[in-house]
Amino acid sequence: MTLSWQPPPARPTLAPNEVHLWRVSLVQPPFPLDLLWRQLNPDELDRAQRYRFERDRRRFVVARGMLRVILARYTGLAPNAIQFEYSDHGKPELPDRPDLAFNASDSGEWMALGVTRDRLIGVDIEQVRADVATLEIADRFFSAREVAALRALPQDDRTDAFFRCWTRKEAFIKAIGEGLSYPLHEFDVTLGPNEPARLLFVRNDPQAPSRWWMIDFPVAEGYAGAVIAEQPVASVRYWAWG
């Protein structure tokens, strides 16, 4: 997929039926990191201090701080004034802006954030690792249809296909707010190298595939990413920070 990540505007305009995708480097120099520490609330600061390794602590601070900084551009609030509410499964929402929907994911050195209006959205990115993309893990977490499709591919294509499947499935369960409590084997997504990203089947909901829009997006070399949102979606804009 070829696309161009653009420098973000100071005040993004989010049109109806539009999705904004943000790419953020989690490897930030100390000065911005100091500023981001000051945007976090007490709960986030406590979570940051629990990380054993400094690298993981820094990446958490950047991810949470930049989430606040970016959402501030849509809401007009100061980053440290943004208040989150959380669903039973931990999905954050903005109680003061229920029309503004967002979802974030981080892996390795990158974070991705999807923002839209008046629709559910889910985002997932993963660092591609051949040691994770095994048939044993696929048998455990993928549907029978997905496992069969993965096994049918040449060995050299399986790692990329595994992560296409994984990110698409994760994005869907994040969009519906269920997290890993939702059985991953009860819905199917595409995973083949020449198949567009698509939700194929959801058990007990035959109309679900027609209600959802899905695409892959390249975060960086060696990463897979997928975003899903309720229809209709007319356009996507790509913003890069760092």
Buried (B, 14 or more C-beta within 10 A) or exposed (E): EEEEBEEBEEEBEBEEBBBBBBBBBBEBEEEBBEEBBEBBBEEBEEBBEEBEEEEEBBBBBBBBBBBBBBBBBBBEBEBEEBEBEEEEBEBBBBEEBEEBBBBBBBBBBBBBBBBBBEBBBBBBBBBBEEEEBEEEEBEEBBBEBBBEBBEEBEEEBBBBBBBBBBBBBBBBBBBBBBBEEBEBBEBBBBBBEEEEBBBBBBEEEEEBBEBBBBBBBBBBEEBBBBBBBBEEBEEBBBBBBB
